[in-house]
Amino acid sequence: MLTTYTIEGFENIQYQGFQALSQIEHNLTKLYTGYGYHQVAIPTFETYDSFIKNDAISANELFKFISRKGRVLALKPDATLSVARMAAINHHDPNEIIKLFYQTNIYRNFSGPGDVRKEITQMGVEFFGDNSPECDGEIIALAIQSLKANGVSDVQIDLGHVGFINYLLDELTISKADRAKLFELIENKNIGDIQEFLSSRHYDPKISDIILELPMLYGEPTDVFARMTKLCINQKMQDVVKNLSALFEHLRSVGLDQYVTFDLGFTSSMNYYTDLIFKVYAGNWGAPIIDGGRYNKLSQQFGIDRPACGFAVNLLSLMDYLEEHDLIHTQSPAHIVLLYRESEKQRVFELAGRLREQGIMTEVFVINSLPTAMIERLQVQRLYQDADYYVFEKDGALKWEGSALSPVTEIASVPLTSESE
């Protein structure tokens, strides 16, 4: 059966979907270049150690390979690390402003039943060299516009901050494993499990009480900031509230505050984020279409101390949303099919060349049966249903009008004879 040739977690994109995907990519490219971002390409493989040594992603999620020289490689599970490496190699001044965007595939060896796609098509932006609220604001604005530029009007962005939780946990003597477990429990917002975990560890009761408040730190921004302020027990936590407040004031000043809610009770599976994190949703779509945040320490791995912020758009999830909500409005290109008798070959091939110069998709077929039978056979196929058909006989050119052939003197404003004739 044909199903034996499919690979679980990987999918083909047929020509109809590819047309929609190309339109999305075109819209995003226009958006990002308009903001001053420059497109780059990154490799399919990365070194295995790049992701493992800083716990950027679980080793179980990597597709691993051994090169002919014995080096352990991985299909890249994330694009940000690759772009950060590129920026470090090509731009040595840590104060340099670098704005890049990319389109690529990443690969995650998910094992959970809900994680179907293991090959994820992304477009993303990375802004290096700026640690200001205005930089974060530009990234958030671009994330919102990435959906709006493709016709999505119902956009919601949840903002969080991994630093706020980490700065609290820094007050504890806590293992790396316990820190990761607490992040997971806070993400799930299961207060009972958090209570059980904390009671088994005998942490400072004051800090344990604050941890129990974290999953509930979401909602209207000014209310969240007020509650966060009451929970601060060190200067770094206070600085987080100050920075998030400055970011929100920036978003309000540029008219984007209506899209934003704050949720300090979610985290990210990518462990390189240091500060702001966010997820962008379209309507009632269950999963975020865009993920991003600030990663100020990642570039240090490549010898450059450089702040950075960015995000990635899951293109196939966006395409699925647009299709389900009838928001994809691509136009089929003009498609012309020329059928000819052998005696008309030179004439037809010259005409086909002129039509292609006009940007018109043009195909030619020699007539080996009745012209009407050939047209009807082609029209059964999806690829040829919207084509215009022309037949070239010794007596002249004819156009298929749905049920009969009628004489014509030009095709798509191109005369049937060249100037030299």
Beta strands, then each sheet from edge to edge (+ up, - down):
strand 1: 38-40
strand 2: 45-47
strand 3: 64-66
strand 4: 72-75
strand 5: 98-107
strand 6: 119-128
strand 7: 155-161
strand 8: 218-219
strand 9: 260-263
strand 10: 276-282
strand 11: 290-294
strand 12: 308-314
strand 13: 335-340
strand 14: 361-366
strand 15: 388-393
strand 16: 396-400
strand 17: 405-408
strand 18: 410-411
strand 19: 414-415
sheet 1: 1+ 5+ 6- 12+ 11- 10+ 7- 9- 8+
sheet 2: 2+ 4- 3+
sheet 3: 14+ 13+ 15+ 16- 17+
sheet 4: 18+ 19-
end
